[in-house]
Amino acid sequence: MQTMRAVLCQRHGPPQSLELGTAAVPQPGPGQVRIRVAACGINFPDLLLVAGTYQDKPPLPFIPGGEVAGVIEQAGPGTGLLRAGQQVMAATLLGGLAEYVVVAARDVEVLPPCLSPEEGAAFPGVYGTAYHALVQRAQLRAGETLLVLGAAGGTGIAAVQLGRALGARVLAAAGSDAKLAFLEAQGADAVINYRTTALRDALRGLTGGRGADVVFDPVGGELFDQATRCLNWNGRLLVVGFASGTIGRLPANLALLKGYALVGVYYGRFREEQPAEAAANAQALRALVDAGKIRPPIHRVFPLEEAAAALACLQDRTVMGKVVVTIGGRQGAFHSAA
Ligand SMILES: NC(=O)c1ccc[n+]([C@@H]2O[C@H](COP(=O)([O-])OP(=O)(O)OC[C@H]3O[C@@H](n4cnc5c(N)ncnc54)[C@H](OP(=O)(O)O)[C@@H]3O)[C@@H](O)[C@H]2O)c1
Protein backbone atom coordinates (compact mmCIF):
# COMPACT_ATOMS: atom_id res chain seq x y z
CA MET A 1 0.00 0.00 0.00
CA GLN A 2 1.32 3.43 -0.98
CA THR A 3 1.19 5.97 1.82
CA MET A 4 1.36 9.76 1.95
CA ARG A 5 1.84 12.50 4.54
CA ALA A 6 -1.46 13.87 5.79
CA VAL A 7 -2.95 15.97 8.60
CA LEU A 8 -5.26 13.71 10.62
CA CYS A 9 -8.23 14.56 12.80
CA GLN A 10 -8.30 11.50 15.10
CA ARG A 11 -10.64 13.07 17.67
CA HIS A 12 -12.71 16.24 17.77
CA GLY A 13 -11.17 19.26 19.44
CA PRO A 14 -9.24 22.51 18.84
CA PRO A 15 -6.81 22.81 15.88
CA GLN A 16 -3.94 21.77 18.21
CA SER A 17 -5.46 18.29 18.43
CA LEU A 18 -4.60 17.68 14.75
CA GLU A 19 -1.67 15.33 14.05
CA LEU A 20 0.69 15.02 11.11
CA GLY A 21 0.78 11.34 10.15
CA THR A 22 0.42 8.98 7.22
CA ALA A 23 -2.57 7.69 5.31
CA ALA A 24 -3.16 5.49 2.28
CA VAL A 25 -2.84 7.29 -1.06
CA PRO A 26 -6.48 7.54 -2.27
CA GLN A 27 -7.42 5.82 -5.54
CA PRO A 28 -9.66 7.61 -8.07
CA GLY A 29 -12.82 5.78 -9.17
CA PRO A 30 -15.03 6.48 -12.18
CA GLY A 31 -15.64 10.22 -12.58
CA GLN A 32 -12.82 11.11 -10.17
CA VAL A 33 -9.26 12.44 -10.45
CA ARG A 34 -6.31 12.21 -8.05
CA ILE A 35 -4.60 15.55 -7.50
CA ARG A 36 -1.04 15.94 -6.19
CA VAL A 37 -1.74 18.83 -3.81
CA ALA A 38 0.51 21.90 -3.97
CA ALA A 39 -1.54 24.15 -1.69
CA CYS A 40 -4.65 23.91 0.49
CA GLY A 41 -6.80 26.91 1.47
CA ILE A 42 -7.98 27.08 5.10
CA ASN A 43 -11.59 28.01 5.81
CA PHE A 44 -13.75 28.56 8.86
CA PRO A 45 -15.70 25.32 8.22
CA ASP A 46 -12.37 23.43 8.72
CA LEU A 47 -12.39 24.64 12.34
CA LEU A 48 -15.98 23.48 12.78
CA LEU A 49 -15.31 20.08 11.18
CA VAL A 50 -12.31 19.50 13.45
CA ALA A 51 -14.31 20.64 16.50
CA GLY A 52 -17.17 18.30 15.52
CA THR A 53 -19.68 21.17 15.40
CA TYR A 54 -20.20 21.42 11.61
CA GLN A 55 -23.49 20.42 9.97
CA ASP A 56 -21.67 17.48 8.28
CA LYS A 57 -19.84 15.10 10.65
CA PRO A 58 -17.40 12.87 8.73
CA PRO A 59 -16.41 9.67 10.56
CA LEU A 60 -13.10 9.80 12.47
CA PRO A 61 -10.31 9.75 11.53
CA PHE A 62 -10.52 12.17 8.59
CA ILE A 63 -8.20 14.53 6.73
CA PRO A 64 -9.43 18.16 6.77
CA GLY A 65 -8.87 20.64 3.91
CA GLY A 66 -11.65 21.97 1.67
CA GLU A 67 -9.94 23.84 -1.19
CA VAL A 68 -6.84 22.80 -3.12
CA ALA A 69 -4.64 23.60 -6.09
CA GLY A 70 -2.31 21.00 -7.58
CA VAL A 71 -1.58 18.77 -10.56
CA ILE A 72 -3.77 15.91 -11.79
CA GLU A 73 -1.72 12.76 -11.33
CA GLN A 74 -4.31 10.22 -12.40
CA ALA A 75 -7.74 10.56 -14.01
CA GLY A 76 -10.31 7.76 -13.60
CA PRO A 77 -12.70 6.80 -16.42
CA GLY A 78 -15.44 9.29 -17.26
CA THR A 79 -13.56 12.45 -16.30
CA GLY A 80 -14.14 14.29 -19.59
CA LEU A 81 -11.37 16.56 -20.78
CA LEU A 82 -9.35 16.35 -17.55
CA ARG A 83 -6.00 14.58 -17.93
CA ALA A 84 -2.82 13.84 -15.97
CA GLY A 85 -0.40 16.77 -15.79
CA GLN A 86 -3.06 19.51 -15.78
CA GLN A 87 -2.73 22.25 -13.18
CA VAL A 88 -6.08 22.55 -11.43
CA MET A 89 -7.98 23.89 -8.43
CA ALA A 90 -10.88 22.21 -6.67
CA ALA A 91 -13.38 22.48 -3.83
CA THR A 92 -12.98 19.23 -1.86
CA LEU A 93 -14.73 19.77 1.52
CA LEU A 94 -12.26 17.25 3.06
CA GLY A 95 -8.88 15.68 2.30
CA GLY A 96 -6.91 18.71 1.09
CA LEU A 97 -4.28 18.74 3.88
CA ALA A 98 -2.39 15.80 2.38
CA GLU A 99 -0.01 15.03 -0.46
CA TYR A 100 -2.84 13.63 -2.60
CA VAL A 101 -6.61 14.04 -2.71
CA VAL A 102 -9.28 12.38 -4.85
CA VAL A 103 -11.99 14.71 -6.17
CA ALA A 104 -15.08 14.35 -8.39
CA ALA A 105 -14.25 15.68 -11.85
CA ARG A 106 -17.21 18.08 -11.71
CA ASP A 107 -15.57 19.89 -8.75
CA VAL A 108 -12.26 20.41 -10.60
CA GLU A 109 -11.36 23.50 -12.64
CA VAL A 110 -8.26 24.32 -14.65
CA LEU A 111 -6.05 26.75 -12.70
CA PRO A 112 -6.18 30.17 -14.39
CA PRO A 113 -2.65 31.11 -15.62
CA CYS A 114 -2.79 34.41 -13.72
CA LEU A 115 -3.22 32.68 -10.32
CA SER A 116 -0.44 31.11 -8.25
CA PRO A 117 -1.20 27.72 -6.64
CA GLU A 118 -1.63 29.50 -3.29
CA GLU A 119 -4.21 31.84 -4.87
CA GLY A 120 -5.89 28.92 -6.65
CA ALA A 121 -6.20 27.09 -3.33
CA ALA A 122 -7.89 30.19 -1.88
CA PHE A 123 -10.47 30.47 -4.64
CA PRO A 124 -13.11 27.82 -5.49
CA GLY A 125 -14.97 27.56 -2.16
CA VAL A 126 -15.12 31.17 -1.03
CA TYR A 127 -15.64 32.83 -4.43
CA GLY A 128 -18.12 30.09 -5.36
CA THR A 129 -20.05 30.77 -2.15
CA ALA A 130 -20.03 34.56 -2.52
CA TYR A 131 -21.01 34.46 -6.21
CA HIS A 132 -23.90 32.06 -5.56
CA ALA A 133 -25.03 34.24 -2.64
CA LEU A 134 -24.97 37.51 -4.56
CA VAL A 135 -26.19 36.28 -7.97
CA GLN A 136 -28.68 33.42 -7.42
CA ARG A 137 -29.81 34.17 -3.86
CA ALA A 138 -29.77 38.00 -3.65
CA GLN A 139 -30.08 38.78 -7.37
CA LEU A 140 -27.85 41.78 -6.72
CA ARG A 141 -28.21 44.46 -9.40
CA ALA A 142 -25.73 47.12 -10.54
CA GLY A 143 -26.23 50.33 -8.60
CA GLU A 144 -27.60 48.61 -5.49
CA THR A 145 -25.92 49.00 -2.10
CA LEU A 146 -24.29 45.85 -0.67
CA LEU A 147 -23.24 45.67 3.00
CA VAL A 148 -20.65 42.93 3.70
CA LEU A 149 -20.07 41.86 7.35
CA GLY A 150 -16.85 40.04 8.31
CA ALA A 151 -15.61 41.68 5.12
CA ALA A 152 -11.89 40.97 5.63
CA GLY A 153 -12.52 37.21 6.05
CA GLY A 154 -12.51 34.56 3.32
CA THR A 155 -16.11 34.72 2.10
CA GLY A 156 -16.31 38.42 3.05
CA ILE A 157 -13.46 39.62 0.85
CA ALA A 158 -14.79 37.52 -2.04
CA ALA A 159 -18.17 39.24 -1.61
CA VAL A 160 -16.49 42.67 -1.53
CA GLN A 161 -14.59 42.01 -4.78
CA LEU A 162 -17.58 40.39 -6.49
CA GLY A 163 -19.96 43.15 -5.36
CA ARG A 164 -17.68 45.69 -7.02
CA ALA A 165 -17.34 43.54 -10.15
CA LEU A 166 -21.16 43.26 -10.38
CA GLY A 167 -21.52 47.05 -10.21
CA ALA A 168 -22.82 47.43 -6.65
CA ARG A 169 -21.82 50.11 -4.15
CA VAL A 170 -19.93 48.09 -1.52
CA LEU A 171 -19.94 49.00 2.18
CA ALA A 172 -17.39 46.76 3.90
CA ALA A 173 -17.68 46.20 7.67
CA ALA A 174 -15.09 44.58 9.93
CA GLY A 175 -13.76 44.63 13.49
CA SER A 176 -10.45 46.55 13.40
CA ASP A 177 -8.95 49.65 11.80
CA ALA A 178 -6.19 47.53 10.20
CA LYS A 179 -8.92 45.55 8.43
CA LEU A 180 -10.63 48.78 7.31
CA ALA A 181 -7.39 49.98 5.69
CA PHE A 182 -7.07 46.59 3.96
CA LEU A 183 -10.68 46.81 2.72
CA GLU A 184 -10.18 50.32 1.36
CA ALA A 185 -7.13 49.05 -0.54
CA GLN A 186 -9.32 46.23 -1.87
CA GLY A 187 -11.70 48.78 -3.40
CA ALA A 188 -14.56 49.04 -0.88
CA ASP A 189 -16.60 52.22 -1.45
CA ALA A 190 -16.94 52.84 2.30
CA VAL A 191 -15.80 51.01 5.44
CA ILE A 192 -17.33 50.57 8.91
CA ASN A 193 -15.65 49.38 12.13
CA TYR A 194 -18.47 47.58 13.93
CA ARG A 195 -16.53 47.33 17.16
CA THR A 196 -16.51 51.12 17.51
CA THR A 197 -19.64 52.18 15.57
CA ALA A 198 -23.25 50.97 15.71
CA LEU A 199 -24.02 49.40 12.35
CA ARG A 200 -27.44 51.03 12.08
CA ASP A 201 -26.09 54.56 12.66
CA ALA A 202 -23.28 54.02 10.14
CA LEU A 203 -25.73 52.68 7.53
CA ARG A 204 -28.10 55.61 8.05
CA GLY A 205 -25.27 58.03 7.38
CA LEU A 206 -23.96 56.18 4.35
CA THR A 207 -27.33 55.52 2.63
CA GLY A 208 -29.35 58.67 3.38
CA GLY A 209 -31.39 56.71 5.93
CA ARG A 210 -32.56 54.03 3.47
CA GLY A 211 -30.30 51.13 4.48
CA ALA A 212 -28.60 48.45 2.35
CA ASP A 213 -30.33 46.64 -0.52
CA VAL A 214 -28.38 43.46 0.24
CA VAL A 215 -26.56 42.36 3.42
CA PHE A 216 -24.01 39.50 3.21
CA ASP A 217 -23.66 38.02 6.71
CA PRO A 218 -21.10 35.26 7.44
CA VAL A 219 -20.82 36.29 11.14
CA GLY A 220 -24.29 36.00 12.74
CA GLY A 221 -24.94 36.68 16.46
CA GLU A 222 -25.13 40.29 17.63
CA LEU A 223 -24.11 41.59 14.17
CA PHE A 224 -26.99 39.72 12.54
CA ASP A 225 -29.34 41.27 15.08
CA GLN A 226 -28.06 44.73 14.12
CA ALA A 227 -28.22 43.90 10.41
CA THR A 228 -31.95 43.05 10.65
CA ARG A 229 -32.48 46.81 11.20
CA CYS A 230 -30.23 47.97 8.33
CA LEU A 231 -32.22 46.85 5.27
CA ASN A 232 -33.74 49.08 2.59
CA TRP A 233 -37.27 48.52 1.25
CA ASN A 234 -37.22 45.31 -0.88
CA GLY A 235 -33.88 44.33 0.71
CA ARG A 236 -32.34 40.84 0.95
CA LEU A 237 -30.54 39.64 4.10
CA LEU A 238 -28.22 36.76 3.20
CA VAL A 239 -27.61 34.16 5.94
CA VAL A 240 -24.15 32.84 5.01
CA GLY A 241 -22.63 31.66 8.29
CA PHE A 242 -22.10 32.02 12.03
CA ALA A 243 -18.40 32.76 12.59
CA SER A 244 -19.39 34.46 15.88
CA GLY A 245 -20.61 31.07 17.15
CA THR A 246 -24.16 32.38 17.67
CA ILE A 247 -27.18 32.02 15.41
CA GLY A 248 -29.13 35.29 15.23
CA ARG A 249 -32.89 35.69 15.54
CA LEU A 250 -35.19 37.73 13.33
CA PRO A 251 -38.25 39.52 14.74
CA ALA A 252 -40.53 38.83 11.76
CA ASN A 253 -42.21 42.25 11.94
CA LEU A 254 -38.98 43.86 10.69
CA ALA A 255 -39.19 41.88 7.43
CA LEU A 256 -42.82 42.98 7.07
CA LEU A 257 -42.13 46.67 7.71
CA LYS A 258 -39.35 46.89 5.11
CA GLY A 259 -40.71 44.28 2.69
CA TYR A 260 -37.37 42.52 2.91
CA ALA A 261 -36.45 38.84 2.55
CA LEU A 262 -34.28 36.58 4.68
CA VAL A 263 -32.39 34.38 2.23
CA GLY A 264 -30.39 31.27 3.14
CA VAL A 265 -27.14 30.39 1.35
CA TYR A 266 -25.72 26.83 1.26
CA TYR A 267 -23.13 26.52 -1.48
CA GLY A 268 -22.37 22.80 -0.98
CA ARG A 269 -26.04 21.86 -1.33
CA PHE A 270 -26.42 24.21 -4.34
CA ARG A 271 -23.59 22.34 -6.13
CA GLU A 272 -25.35 19.02 -5.48
CA GLU A 273 -28.84 20.20 -6.39
CA GLN A 274 -28.03 22.49 -9.32
CA PRO A 275 -24.76 21.24 -10.89
CA ALA A 276 -25.40 22.93 -14.27
CA GLU A 277 -25.86 26.34 -12.62
CA ALA A 278 -22.80 25.71 -10.42
CA ALA A 279 -20.73 24.97 -13.56
CA ALA A 280 -22.03 28.16 -15.21
CA ASN A 281 -21.04 30.12 -12.07
CA ALA A 282 -17.52 28.67 -12.27
CA GLN A 283 -17.25 29.87 -15.88
CA ALA A 284 -18.46 33.35 -14.93
CA LEU A 285 -15.91 33.47 -12.08
CA ARG A 286 -13.16 32.35 -14.47
CA ALA A 287 -14.02 35.26 -16.80
CA LEU A 288 -13.78 37.71 -13.87
CA VAL A 289 -10.37 36.27 -12.84
CA ASP A 290 -9.07 36.48 -16.40
CA ALA A 291 -10.28 40.10 -16.63
CA GLY A 292 -8.34 40.92 -13.45
CA LYS A 293 -11.49 41.91 -11.55
CA ILE A 294 -11.14 39.40 -8.70
CA ARG A 295 -8.09 37.83 -7.04
CA PRO A 296 -7.78 36.23 -3.60
CA PRO A 297 -5.55 38.17 -1.19
CA ILE A 298 -3.20 35.79 0.68
CA HIS A 299 -2.65 36.73 4.33
CA ARG A 300 -0.09 34.05 5.24
CA VAL A 301 1.32 30.76 3.94
CA PHE A 302 2.20 27.87 6.31
CA PRO A 303 3.99 24.55 5.61
CA LEU A 304 2.06 21.29 6.13
CA GLU A 305 3.87 20.71 9.43
CA GLU A 306 2.20 23.90 10.77
CA ALA A 307 -1.32 23.19 9.51
CA ALA A 308 -2.74 23.33 13.07
CA ALA A 309 -1.33 26.87 13.49
CA ALA A 310 -2.87 27.83 10.14
CA LEU A 311 -6.32 26.76 11.37
CA ALA A 312 -5.81 28.47 14.73
CA CYS A 313 -5.13 31.77 12.91
CA LEU A 314 -8.80 32.00 11.95
CA GLN A 315 -9.79 32.02 15.61
CA ASP A 316 -7.83 35.13 16.59
CA ARG A 317 -9.68 37.37 14.05
CA THR A 318 -6.51 38.96 12.64
CA VAL A 319 -6.60 37.32 9.20
CA MET A 320 -7.06 39.63 6.21
CA GLY A 321 -7.91 37.51 3.19
CA LYS A 322 -6.92 33.86 3.17
CA VAL A 323 -4.56 31.52 5.00
CA VAL A 324 -3.00 28.77 2.88
CA VAL A 325 -0.93 25.65 3.62
CA THR A 326 1.63 24.48 1.05
CA ILE A 327 2.46 20.81 0.67
CA GLY A 328 5.73 19.27 -0.47
CA GLY A 329 7.15 22.34 -2.16
CA ARG A 330 6.19 23.40 -5.65
CA GLN A 331 9.34 22.43 -7.56
CA GLY A 332 8.88 22.92 -11.26
CA ALA A 333 5.27 21.74 -11.38
CA PHE A 334 3.63 25.12 -11.65
CA HIS A 335 3.62 28.22 -13.77
CA SER A 336 4.33 31.30 -11.68
CA ALA A 337 1.64 33.88 -11.07
CA ALA A 338 1.56 37.00 -13.23
N1 LIG B 1 -23.28 29.14 3.53
C1 LIG B 1 -22.27 28.60 2.90
O1 LIG B 1 -22.41 27.91 1.88
C2 LIG B 1 -20.91 28.83 3.47
C3 LIG B 1 -19.75 28.62 2.70
C4 LIG B 1 -18.50 28.92 3.29
C5 LIG B 1 -18.45 29.38 4.61
N2 LIG B 1 -19.60 29.51 5.31
C6 LIG B 1 -19.60 29.98 6.71
O2 LIG B 1 -19.32 31.37 6.70
C7 LIG B 1 -18.69 31.73 7.93
C8 LIG B 1 -17.44 32.52 7.63
O3 LIG B 1 -16.53 31.75 6.86
P1 LIG B 1 -15.19 32.43 6.33
O4 LIG B 1 -14.44 31.36 5.62
O5 LIG B 1 -15.50 33.71 5.65
O6 LIG B 1 -14.48 32.74 7.73
P2 LIG B 1 -13.26 33.72 8.09
O7 LIG B 1 -12.39 33.89 6.90
O8 LIG B 1 -12.66 33.20 9.33
O9 LIG B 1 -13.99 35.11 8.37
C9 LIG B 1 -14.96 35.21 9.38
C10 LIG B 1 -14.99 36.64 9.91
O10 LIG B 1 -15.95 36.64 10.97
C11 LIG B 1 -15.58 37.60 11.93
N3 LIG B 1 -15.80 37.05 13.29
C12 LIG B 1 -16.69 37.51 14.18
N4 LIG B 1 -16.66 36.80 15.31
C13 LIG B 1 -15.71 35.85 15.15
C14 LIG B 1 -15.21 34.82 15.99
N5 LIG B 1 -15.70 34.61 17.23
N6 LIG B 1 -14.22 34.02 15.51
C15 LIG B 1 -13.75 34.20 14.27
N7 LIG B 1 -14.19 35.18 13.41
C16 LIG B 1 -15.18 36.00 13.86
C17 LIG B 1 -14.11 37.97 11.69
O11 LIG B 1 -14.09 39.32 11.29
P3 LIG B 1 -13.99 40.55 12.36
O12 LIG B 1 -12.94 40.18 13.37
O13 LIG B 1 -13.58 41.67 11.46
O14 LIG B 1 -15.35 40.68 12.93
C18 LIG B 1 -13.68 37.10 10.49
O15 LIG B 1 -12.94 37.84 9.53
C19 LIG B 1 -18.45 30.41 8.69
O16 LIG B 1 -19.47 30.24 9.63
C20 LIG B 1 -18.54 29.36 7.60
O17 LIG B 1 -18.94 28.11 8.10
C21 LIG B 1 -20.81 29.25 4.78
Ligand as a Chemical Component Dictionary entry (heavy atoms), coordinates in Angstrom:
data_LIG
# 
_chem_comp.id                   LIG 
_chem_comp.type                 NON-POLYMER 
_chem_comp.pdbx_formal_charge   0 
_chem_comp.three_letter_code    LIG 
# 
loop_
_chem_comp_atom.comp_id 
_chem_comp_atom.atom_id 
_chem_comp_atom.alt_atom_id 
_chem_comp_atom.type_symbol 
_chem_comp_atom.charge 
_chem_comp_atom.model_Cartn_x 
_chem_comp_atom.model_Cartn_y 
_chem_comp_atom.model_Cartn_z 
_chem_comp_atom.pdbx_ordinal 
LIG N1  N1  N 0  -23.284 29.136 3.527  1  
LIG C1  C1  C 0  -22.266 28.597 2.903  2  
LIG O1  O1  O 0  -22.408 27.912 1.882  3  
LIG C2  C2  C 0  -20.911 28.828 3.470  4  
LIG C3  C3  C 0  -19.749 28.620 2.704  5  
LIG C4  C4  C 0  -18.499 28.919 3.292  6  
LIG C5  C5  C 0  -18.449 29.381 4.608  7  
LIG N2  N2  N 1  -19.597 29.509 5.311  8  
LIG C6  C6  C 0  -19.597 29.976 6.705  9  
LIG O2  O2  O 0  -19.317 31.366 6.701  10 
LIG C7  C7  C 0  -18.691 31.728 7.931  11 
LIG C8  C8  C 0  -17.440 32.523 7.632  12 
LIG O3  O3  O 0  -16.531 31.750 6.863  13 
LIG P1  P1  P 0  -15.187 32.434 6.326  14 
LIG O4  O4  O 0  -14.440 31.359 5.617  15 
LIG O5  O5  O -1 -15.503 33.708 5.646  16 
LIG O6  O6  O 0  -14.485 32.737 7.731  17 
LIG P2  P2  P 0  -13.256 33.723 8.087  18 
LIG O7  O7  O 0  -12.393 33.888 6.898  19 
LIG O8  O8  O 0  -12.662 33.204 9.329  20 
LIG O9  O9  O 0  -13.989 35.108 8.368  21 
LIG C9  C9  C 0  -14.957 35.215 9.379  22 
LIG C10 C10 C 0  -14.993 36.640 9.908  23 
LIG O10 O10 O 0  -15.947 36.645 10.969 24 
LIG C11 C11 C 0  -15.583 37.602 11.931 25 
LIG N3  N3  N 0  -15.800 37.050 13.288 26 
LIG C12 C12 C 0  -16.689 37.506 14.182 27 
LIG N4  N4  N 0  -16.656 36.799 15.312 28 
LIG C13 C13 C 0  -15.709 35.846 15.153 29 
LIG C14 C14 C 0  -15.210 34.820 15.989 30 
LIG N5  N5  N 0  -15.698 34.606 17.233 31 
LIG N6  N6  N 0  -14.225 34.017 15.511 32 
LIG C15 C15 C 0  -13.749 34.200 14.266 33 
LIG N7  N7  N 0  -14.193 35.185 13.407 34 
LIG C16 C16 C 0  -15.175 36.003 13.857 35 
LIG C17 C17 C 0  -14.113 37.972 11.687 36 
LIG O11 O11 O 0  -14.093 39.317 11.288 37 
LIG P3  P3  P 0  -13.986 40.551 12.355 38 
LIG O12 O12 O 0  -12.940 40.183 13.369 39 
LIG O13 O13 O 0  -13.578 41.669 11.457 40 
LIG O14 O14 O 0  -15.353 40.680 12.928 41 
LIG C18 C18 C 0  -13.681 37.099 10.491 42 
LIG O15 O15 O 0  -12.944 37.842 9.533  43 
LIG C19 C19 C 0  -18.448 30.413 8.690  44 
LIG O16 O16 O 0  -19.474 30.241 9.630  45 
LIG C20 C20 C 0  -18.540 29.363 7.605  46 
LIG O17 O17 O 0  -18.938 28.115 8.098  47 
LIG C21 C21 C 0  -20.811 29.251 4.779  48 
# 
loop_
_chem_comp_bond.comp_id 
_chem_comp_bond.atom_id_1 
_chem_comp_bond.atom_id_2 
_chem_comp_bond.value_order 
_chem_comp_bond.pdbx_ordinal 
LIG N1  C1  SING 1  
LIG C1  O1  DOUB 2  
LIG C1  C2  SING 3  
LIG C2  C3  SING 4  
LIG C2  C21 DOUB 5  
LIG C3  C4  DOUB 6  
LIG C4  C5  SING 7  
LIG C5  N2  DOUB 8  
LIG N2  C6  SING 9  
LIG N2  C21 SING 10 
LIG C6  O2  SING 11 
LIG C6  C20 SING 12 
LIG O2  C7  SING 13 
LIG C7  C8  SING 14 
LIG C7  C19 SING 15 
LIG C8  O3  SING 16 
LIG O3  P1  SING 17 
LIG P1  O4  DOUB 18 
LIG P1  O5  SING 19 
LIG P1  O6  SING 20 
LIG O6  P2  SING 21 
LIG P2  O7  DOUB 22 
LIG P2  O8  SING 23 
LIG P2  O9  SING 24 
LIG O9  C9  SING 25 
LIG C9  C10 SING 26 
LIG C10 O10 SING 27 
LIG C10 C18 SING 28 
LIG O10 C11 SING 29 
LIG C11 N3  SING 30 
LIG C11 C17 SING 31 
LIG N3  C12 SING 32 
LIG N3  C16 SING 33 
LIG C12 N4  DOUB 34 
LIG N4  C13 SING 35 
LIG C13 C14 SING 36 
LIG C13 C16 DOUB 37 
LIG C14 N5  SING 38 
LIG C14 N6  DOUB 39 
LIG N6  C15 SING 40 
LIG C15 N7  DOUB 41 
LIG N7  C16 SING 42 
LIG C17 O11 SING 43 
LIG C17 C18 SING 44 
LIG O11 P3  SING 45 
LIG P3  O12 DOUB 46 
LIG P3  O13 SING 47 
LIG P3  O14 SING 48 
LIG C18 O15 SING 49 
LIG C19 O16 SING 50 
LIG C19 C20 SING 51 
LIG C20 O17 SING 52 
# 
